Amino acid sequence: MTIAAGLVCSDGLVLFADSEEQEGFTKTNTEKIQKFSEDSCHLVVANAGNGLLADSLTEQIFDALAGNGNKNEKEVIDTIRQKIIEFHQKEVSLFPSENYSKVVDLVLGLQVASSPPTLMHAQATALRKVREFAVLGNGAEIKFLLQELYSSEMPIKHGILIANYLVETAKRYVQGCGGESRIATLDPQKIEIRHRFDVGSEANLFSSLAANYRAVLLSIPDDNITDEQFHNCIEWFTDEAWTWRSVMFEHRKENERLKTKVEEWRKTDPPGIAKFYEPVNGVGTIIYRYGDRRRKFLKQFLDKKNSNA
């Protein structure tokens, strides 16, 4: 199991999930948020429950929508509902259940043509529209936190912060939730999967201020502290809040710089382990560009090899 959820905000939708998947005693990381965009149809899906079945169903929904015209929201929802029913009739019914759960939970964000984004929840063969929020999987244990923080009037940017806090809390306290946090947004223009740099820099905002916030709340009705002590508590919280505000702004600037740099590196260097398999071709290789101390020896070796060729 896992956590997956979606929020309806004033200007769009926020979907989020963890990335840990467990099979017996084994834990792996996997992508639990997937997106589909074609013409004027945009769909983003987060899943919980049986990962194999959830991924298969998501792929089949995307295939059913591809090249289908998708002229209006009702037609798209009917297509999704029909595919869910067919999937359970043909695949879930045949899936072995001795060692695996057959539960398939999806939270879906849909936007078609000029219609506003719609949040939906699919469980087994049932598909329903969601007016406020839906929380799936083991992470539903922290649903009460979302009820405390949620407001239908909040914009996407506030929904992102709450989503980050909830998934971090679930990973910390709920069995079966872990890995990296994934957050996606859907507004009338596009689907955006939040970059991991941005998710990481915002992850600890709530928890970092929690102790300060708790101290302020507890001091309000405390008649054993003086007004001066209460004022100091408020100032302490305010100072910490201003500090974190400055830190967040600096993180955003740095994240944009790093994302630009990463894109530049991807254009010139093979990513990750691909560098290990890249042949050494002399000048222009990674070793030459970054000044490895073996550069002099490598040049002599290549020159000798080329002269003997």
C-alpha positions in Angstrom: 0.0 0.0 0.0 1.0 3.6 -0.2 -0.4 7.1 0.0 -2.1 8.9 -3.0 -4.4 11.9 -2.8 -5.9 14.8 -4.7 -7.1 18.3 -3.6 -9.5 20.6 -5.4 -8.1 24.1 -5.2 -9.6 27.4 -6.3 -7.5 27.5 -9.5 -7.0 23.8 -10.3 -6.0 20.5 -8.8 -3.1 19.1 -6.8 -2.3 15.3 -6.8 0.4 13.7 -4.7 1.9 10.3 -3.7 4.9 8.7 -2.2 7.2 6.5 -4.4 7.7 3.4 -2.3 6.4 0.0 -3.4 6.6 -3.1 -1.2 6.5 -6.8 -2.2 7.0 -9.0 0.8 10.2 -7.8 2.5 11.4 -5.9 -0.5 11.0 -2.2 -1.0 11.6 -0.4 -4.3 10.9 3.1 -5.7 8.4 3.6 -8.5 6.5 6.4 -10.2 2.9 6.5 -8.9 1.8 9.6 -10.8 1.4 9.4 -14.6 0.0 11.9 -17.0 -1.7 11.9 -20.4 -2.1 15.0 -22.7 -3.6 15.0 -26.2 -5.1 18.0 -27.9 -7.5 19.5 -25.4 -7.6 16.5 -23.0 -5.3 16.4 -20.0 -5.4 13.6 -17.4 -3.1 12.9 -14.4 -3.4 9.8 -12.3 -2.0 8.8 -8.9 -2.5 5.3 -7.7 -2.5 3.2 -4.5 -3.1 -0.4 -3.8 -1.8 -3.2 -6.1 0.9 -1.4 -8.1 0.9 -3.9 -11.0 -2.9 -3.7 -11.5 -3.0 0.1 -11.0 -0.3 0.6 -13.6 -2.0 -1.7 -16.1 -5.3 0.0 -15.6 -3.8 3.5 -16.0 -2.0 2.4 -19.3 -5.3 1.0 -20.6 -7.2 4.2 -19.8 -4.5 6.3 -21.6 -4.7 3.9 -24.6 -8.5 4.2 -24.7 -8.3 8.0 -24.7 -5.5 8.3 -27.3 -6.9 9.3 -30.7 -10.4 9.2 -29.4 -11.3 12.8 -30.1 -12.1 13.5 -26.4 -14.5 16.3 -27.3 -16.1 16.9 -23.9 -15.7 15.9 -20.3 -18.8 13.6 -20.2 -17.5 11.5 -23.1 -14.0 11.2 -21.5 -15.5 10.2 -18.1 -17.7 7.6 -19.8 -14.7 6.2 -21.6 -12.7 6.0 -18.3 -15.7 4.4 -16.5 -16.2 1.8 -19.2 -12.5 0.9 -19.2 -12.4 0.5 -15.5 -15.4 -2.0 -15.6 -13.8 -3.9 -18.5 -10.5 -4.1 -16.7 -12.1 -5.6 -13.6 -14.1 -8.1 -15.7 -11.1 -9.3 -17.7 -8.0 -8.8 -15.6 -8.8 -8.3 -12.0 -11.1 -11.3 -11.9 -8.3 -13.5 -13.3 -5.5 -12.1 -11.1 -4.2 -14.5 -8.4 -5.2 -13.3 -5.0 -3.4 -15.7 -2.7 -0.4 -13.5 -2.2 -1.6 -10.2 -3.7 -4.3 -7.7 -2.9 -6.7 -7.0 -5.8 -7.5 -3.5 -4.6 -7.0 -0.8 -7.2 -7.4 2.8 -6.1 -6.9 5.7 -8.4 -7.3 9.4 -7.9 -7.7 11.2 -11.3 -7.4 14.8 -12.3 -9.1 15.6 -15.6 -9.4 18.7 -17.7 -11.1 18.7 -21.1 -11.5 21.7 -23.6 -12.8 24.7 -21.7 -14.2 22.8 -18.8 -12.7 23.4 -15.3 -10.5 20.6 -13.9 -12.3 17.8 -12.3 -11.1 15.5 -9.5 -12.3 11.9 -9.4 -11.7 8.8 -7.3 -11.9 5.3 -8.7 -12.1 2.3 -6.3 -12.8 -1.1 -7.8 -15.5 -0.6 -10.4 -16.8 2.7 -8.9 -15.9 6.1 -10.2 -17.1 9.3 -8.6 -16.4 13.0 -8.8 -14.7 14.6 -5.8 -15.7 18.0 -4.6 -12.9 18.7 -2.0 -10.3 16.0 -1.6 -9.6 12.2 -1.6 -6.9 10.3 0.3 -6.2 6.7 -0.7 -4.1 3.8 0.6 -2.4 3.5 4.0 -1.8 7.2 4.0 -5.5 7.7 4.6 -4.6 7.4 8.3 -3.4 11.0 8.2 -6.6 12.2 6.5 -7.6 14.1 9.6 -4.6 16.5 9.0 -5.9 17.3 5.6 -9.3 18.1 7.1 -7.7 20.5 9.5 -5.6 22.3 6.8 -7.9 22.2 3.7 -9.9 25.0 2.3 -11.7 25.0 -1.1 -10.6 28.7 -1.5 -6.9 28.0 -1.3 -4.9 28.3 -4.5 -2.7 25.6 -6.1 0.5 27.1 -4.5 -0.9 26.5 -1.0 -2.2 23.1 -2.0 1.3 22.1 -3.0 2.7 23.0 0.4 0.0 21.1 2.2 0.5 18.1 -0.1 4.2 18.1 0.7 3.5 18.2 4.4 1.0 15.4 4.3 3.1 13.0 2.3 6.2 13.7 4.4 4.1 13.0 7.5 2.8 9.7 6.0 6.3 8.6 5.2 7.5 9.4 8.7 4.6 7.7 10.6 2.7 5.3 8.4 3.8 1.8 7.6 4.1 1.2 3.8 4.7 4.8 2.9 8.2 6.0 1.9 10.6 6.9 -0.9 10.5 10.3 -2.6 7.5 12.6 -2.7 5.7 13.2 -6.0 3.5 16.2 -6.5 1.5 17.1 -9.7 -0.7 20.1 -10.5 -3.4 20.5 -13.1 -4.8 23.9 -14.1 -6.8 24.9 -17.2 -3.6 25.2 -19.3 -1.4 22.2 -18.4 -0.2 19.3 -16.2 3.0 19.9 -14.2 5.0 17.3 -12.3 6.9 19.2 -9.6 10.6 19.0 -9.9 12.2 17.0 -7.1 14.4 20.0 -6.3 11.3 22.1 -5.5 9.6 19.3 -3.6 12.7 18.7 -1.5 13.2 22.4 -0.5 9.5 22.7 0.6 9.3 19.4 2.4 10.3 20.6 5.9 8.5 23.9 6.0 5.7 22.7 8.3 7.7 20.5 10.5 10.4 23.1 11.0 7.9 25.7 12.3 5.8 23.2 14.2 7.6 23.6 17.5 7.4 27.4 17.4 3.7 27.3 16.4 2.9 24.8 19.2 4.6 27.1 21.7 2.5 30.1 20.6 -0.7 28.1 20.8 0.0 26.8 24.3 1.0 30.1 25.6 -2.2 31.9 24.6 -4.3 30.6 27.5 -1.4 30.3 30.0 -2.0 32.7 32.8 1.3 31.8 34.5 3.3 33.7 31.9 3.6 37.4 31.8 2.5 39.6 28.9 6.2 40.3 28.2 6.9 36.5 28.0 4.0 36.0 25.7 5.2 38.9 23.5 8.7 37.3 23.4 7.1 34.0 22.3 5.2 35.8 19.5 8.4 37.6 18.4 10.3 34.3 18.4 7.8 32.7 16.1 7.7 35.8 13.9 11.5 35.9 13.6 11.6 32.2 12.6 8.8 32.7 10.1 10.6 35.6 8.4 13.8 33.5 8.4 12.1 30.6 6.7 10.4 32.9 4.2 13.8 34.2 3.2 15.2 30.7 3.0 12.4 29.5 0.8 12.9 32.4 -1.6 16.6 31.7 -1.8 15.9 28.0 -2.4 13.6 28.8 -5.3 16.3 30.9 -6.9 18.9 28.3 -6.4 16.6 25.5 -7.7 16.0 27.4 -10.9 19.7 27.8 -11.4 20.4 24.1 -10.7 17.6 23.0 -13.0 19.0 25.1 -15.8 22.5 23.7 -15.1 21.2 20.1 -15.2 19.5 20.7 -18.5 22.8 22.1 -19.9 24.6 19.0 -18.6 22.1 16.7 -20.2 22.8 18.2 -23.6 26.5 17.7 -23.4 27.0 14.6 -21.1 25.2 11.2 -21.0 23.2 11.0 -17.8 24.1 8.9 -14.8 25.6 5.5 -15.3 25.6 5.9 -19.1 28.9 7.8 -18.5 30.5 4.5 -17.4 29.7 2.9 -20.7 30.7 5.8 -22.9 33.8 5.0 -25.0 37.0 7.0 -24.4 37.5 9.0 -27.6 40.2 11.5 -26.6 39.6 15.2 -26.5 36.0 16.0 -25.8 35.5 13.1 -23.3 34.4 13.8 -19.7 37.9 13.2 -18.4 39.3 15.8 -20.7 36.6 18.4 -20.1 36.8 18.2 -16.3 40.5 18.0 -15.8 41.0 14.6 -14.3 44.5 14.1 -12.9 44.9 11.1 -15.3 44.5 13.4 -18.3 48.2 13.5 -19.1 48.6 9.7 -18.9 45.4 9.2 -21.0 46.6 11.5 -23.7 49.9 9.7 -24.0 48.1 6.3 -24.0 45.7 7.4 -26.8 48.5 9.0 -28.9 50.5 5.7 -28.7 47.4 3.7 -29.5 46.6 5.8 -32.5 50.2 5.7 -33.8 50.1 1.9 -33.7 46.7 1.7 -35.4 
